[in-house]
């Protein structure tokens, strides 16, 4: 681990390039590489063999598991979870012999979203807040807030709470309704626009 009095902790095998900004309490583990001009928030945890490419922005309390590369054009908001060996991309039509650095497409992963192991996020899409991407899923479109998606291509099969538990809506013919999470008591409303939280709830012990 680093001996300097830095606000973050990096294993001796990790490589931090000049110009990277890393918040207090962040931990960077074996063989990871943080490239120039990245902005990384506080209390993040990067597992083994993680690469963060130049100019990426990563929020607070983000957890990136082993063997994940966060490429230029990807932004992760606070509380995002990236499972082992999941994949981001930043070019739609890559060719080894064609330089497409000017064509990087933005991928935004909103607050609280979880991406399962071995999932692939095709660039140019937005992953909604507190959504849940199942293991091995291939995402080729935007994912709604609180959406639960699985498969190749990703298919919306339900919705999840902030705490990660699946929500059970009682729907009428217009496909709207409300529900309360049985685990944490947060309340949600489903409308034609999507799912939204409608009260702060009361956490259960």
C-alpha positions in Angstrom: 0.0 0.0 0.0 1.1 3.6 -0.5 3.3 5.1 2.2 2.7 8.7 1.3 0.1 10.6 3.3 -2.5 10.6 0.5 -6.3 10.9 1.1 -6.8 7.6 -0.7 -5.1 4.2 -0.5 -3.5 2.4 -3.5 -1.8 -1.0 -3.5 1.9 -0.9 -4.5 1.1 -2.6 -7.8 -1.5 0.0 -8.8 -0.5 2.8 -11.1 -1.9 6.3 -10.7 -1.1 8.7 -13.5 -0.3 12.4 -13.0 -3.4 14.6 -13.2 -5.8 12.1 -11.7 -7.9 13.4 -8.9 -8.9 10.9 -6.3 -11.2 11.5 -3.3 -10.6 10.7 0.4 -11.2 7.2 1.5 -11.0 5.6 -1.9 -9.2 2.3 -2.1 -7.5 1.0 -5.3 -6.3 -2.6 -5.4 -3.8 -4.8 -7.2 -2.7 -4.1 -10.8 -5.3 -1.3 -11.3 -4.5 1.7 -13.5 -6.0 5.2 -13.1 -5.2 7.3 -16.1 -4.7 11.1 -16.5 -7.4 13.7 -15.8 -9.8 11.3 -14.1 -12.0 12.6 -11.4 -12.8 10.0 -8.8 -15.0 10.7 -5.7 -14.7 9.7 -2.1 -15.0 6.3 -0.5 -14.8 4.3 -3.8 -13.5 0.8 -4.0 -11.7 -0.5 -7.1 -10.9 -4.2 -7.2 -8.0 -6.0 -9.0 -7.2 -5.1 -12.6 -9.5 -2.1 -12.9 -8.6 0.5 -15.6 -10.1 4.0 -15.6 -9.3 5.8 -18.9 -8.5 9.5 -19.3 -11.1 12.1 -18.5 -13.6 9.8 -16.8 -15.8 11.1 -14.0 -16.7 8.7 -11.1 -18.8 9.8 -8.2 -18.7 8.9 -4.5 -19.1 5.5 -3.0 -18.7 3.7 -6.3 -17.7 0.0 -6.2 -16.0 -1.4 -9.2 -15.2 -5.1 -9.0 -12.3 -7.0 -10.6 -11.4 -6.8 -14.3 -13.5 -3.8 -15.3 -12.4 -1.1 -17.7 -14.1 2.3 -17.5 -13.4 3.9 -20.9 -13.3 7.5 -21.9 -16.9 8.7 -22.4 -18.3 6.8 -19.4 -19.6 8.6 -16.4 -20.6 6.9 -13.1 -22.7 8.8 -10.6 -22.7 8.2 -6.8 -23.3 4.8 -5.4 -22.9 2.8 -8.7 -22.0 -0.8 -8.5 -20.1 -2.5 -11.4 -19.9 -6.3 -11.1 -16.9 -8.5 -11.9 -15.8 -8.4 -15.6 -18.7 -6.3 -16.8 -17.9 -4.3 -20.0 -18.3 -0.8 -21.1 -17.7 0.4 -24.7 -17.3 3.8 -26.2 -17.4 3.3 -30.0 -20.3 1.8 -32.0 -18.3 0.5 -34.9 -14.7 -0.1 -33.9 -12.0 -1.0 -36.4 -8.3 -1.5 -35.5 -7.1 0.5 -38.5 -9.6 3.4 -38.1 -9.0 6.1 -35.4 -12.4 6.9 -33.9 -11.3 8.8 -30.8 -13.3 11.8 -32.0 -16.4 9.6 -32.1 -16.6 8.4 -28.5 -20.2 8.2 -27.3 -21.2 9.1 -23.8 -22.5 6.5 -21.4 -24.1 7.7 -18.2 -24.8 5.4 -15.3 -27.0 7.2 -12.9 -27.0 7.2 -9.1 -27.4 3.9 -7.3 -27.5 1.7 -10.5 -26.1 -1.9 -10.2 -24.5 -3.7 -13.2 -24.2 -7.4 -12.8 -21.1 -9.6 -13.5 -20.3 -10.0 -17.2 -22.9 -7.6 -18.4 -22.1 -5.4 -21.5 -23.2 -1.8 -21.8 -23.1 -0.6 -25.4 -22.1 3.0 -25.5 -24.4 5.9 -26.1 -27.0 4.8 -23.5 -28.2 6.0 -20.1 -28.6 3.6 -17.2 -31.4 4.9 -15.0 -31.0 5.6 -11.3 -31.2 2.6 -9.0 -31.8 0.3 -12.0 -30.5 -3.3 -11.9 -28.8 -4.9 -14.8 -28.7 -8.7 -14.4 -25.6 -10.8 -14.9 -24.6 -11.3 -18.5 -27.2 -8.8 -19.8 -26.4 -6.9 -23.0 -27.7 -3.3 -22.9 -28.3 -1.6 -26.2 -30.9 1.0 -25.2 -31.6 3.4 -22.3 -32.7 1.7 -19.1 -35.4 3.4 -17.0 -35.1 4.4 -13.4 -35.5 1.4 -11.1 -35.7 -0.9 -14.1 -34.8 -4.6 -13.7 -33.4 -5.9 -17.0 -32.0 -9.3 -18.1 -31.1 -11.1 -21.3 -29.5 -10.4 -24.7 -30.7 -7.9 -25.7 -31.8 -6.5 -22.3 -35.5 -7.0 -21.6 -37.4 -5.1 -18.8 -38.9 -7.7 -16.5 -39.8 -5.5 -13.5 -38.6 -2.8 -11.1 -36.5 -2.7 -8.0 -36.3 -0.5 -4.9 -33.4 1.7 -3.8 -32.4 -1.1 -1.5 -32.4 -3.7 -4.4 -35.5 -5.6 -3.5 -38.0 -6.3 -6.3 -41.1 -4.2 -6.3 -44.6 -5.7 -6.7 -47.1 -3.3 -8.3 -50.8 -3.9 -8.3 -51.6 -2.7 -11.8 -55.0 -1.6 -13.2 -55.8 -1.6 -16.9 -53.9 1.7 -17.5 -50.8 0.0 -16.0 -50.3 2.4 -13.2 -50.2 1.8 -9.5 -48.4 2.2 -6.2 -46.5 -0.1 -4.0 -44.4 -0.2 -0.8 -41.1 -2.0 -0.5 -41.5 -4.8 2.0 -37.8 -4.5 3.0 -37.4 -0.8 3.7 -40.9 0.7 3.4 -40.1 3.1 0.6 -43.2 3.9 -1.5 -43.2 4.0 -5.3 -45.6 5.1 -8.0 -45.7 3.5 -11.5 -47.2 5.7 -14.3 -46.9 5.7 -18.1 -43.8 7.9 -17.6 -42.1 5.2 -15.4 -41.4 4.5 -11.8 -40.7 7.2 -9.2 -40.3 7.2 -5.4 -43.1 9.1 -3.7 -42.0 9.3 -0.1 -38.9 8.9 2.0 -40.2 5.8 3.8 -38.8 4.4 7.1 -35.9 2.0 7.1 -36.6 -1.3 8.8 -34.0 -2.8 11.1 
